[in-house]
Amino acid sequence: MGKKLRARAGNFLFKVIVLALLLYAGYALYQEFTIHRKELPEQTLPGLRMVAISDGDTGDLSDGQTVRFLGIDTPELGDSFCREASDMTSKLCLNKNVRLEYDAKPRDEYGRVLAYLFVDDSIMVNEVLVRAGLASVYIFPSDQRRIDYRRRLILAQIQARKESRGIWSLPAPEPVESNYLGNPHTLRFHRPGCRSLRRTDKKSLIEYPTRDDFLDAGFSRCRICQP
């Protein structure tokens, strides 16, 4: 009888410890979430405006914070169509009221607000830039859980590529490979010999014959091998 009681007491204590650990883990996650969300601009804050444009996908808000447009990447300084991207962003939202929508990660490592930016309440600037061929889709899967917005950006890019707009009017990077490899966990595709794949489990990679196959699926070019 004594052994049974001790066994029950031991099981009860074990359950209490597990429950306590789960509660602590949940509280820690909650704390991390609230810290990241702290002092974020209200999504529909009256009078929130874009007061400065840094480049095609980054700007300063009237509350003093910097916003980075989610899911896209515009040409860097010195690249083709860099000026055109910045000019379009200025035309779309500079000194205009804007509305922000967030996703799974509200800020990046530089402290910038990550958002889908809307003007006139319904025009998504991120999407307009992609459709004009002045930005490419650049998705971080863990940061962007909104599948509807992912899909909108991918479809806008397919349209821009089909019509050879902006950056898609440029020649494809040389050399053209006989096949390309994609990592479904990062949504990046690579040349077969890319050094960033050396520690990647080859069984987890996807292989397509052309870069177009990956672009149509929402993958983005590796910054190292530049496929």
Buried (B, 14 or more C-beta within 10 A) or exposed (E): EEEEEEEEEEEEEEEEEEEEEEEEEEEEEEEEEEEEEEEBBEBEBEEBBBBEBBBBBBBBBBBEBBBBBBBBBBBEEEEEBBBBBBBBBBEBBBEEBBBBBBBEBBBBEEEBBBBBBBBEEEEBBBBBBBBBBBBBBBBBEEBBEBEEBBEBBBBBBBBBBEEEBBBBEEEEEEEEBEEBBBBEEBBBBBBBEBEBBEEBEEEEBBEBEBBEBBBBBBBBBBEEBEB
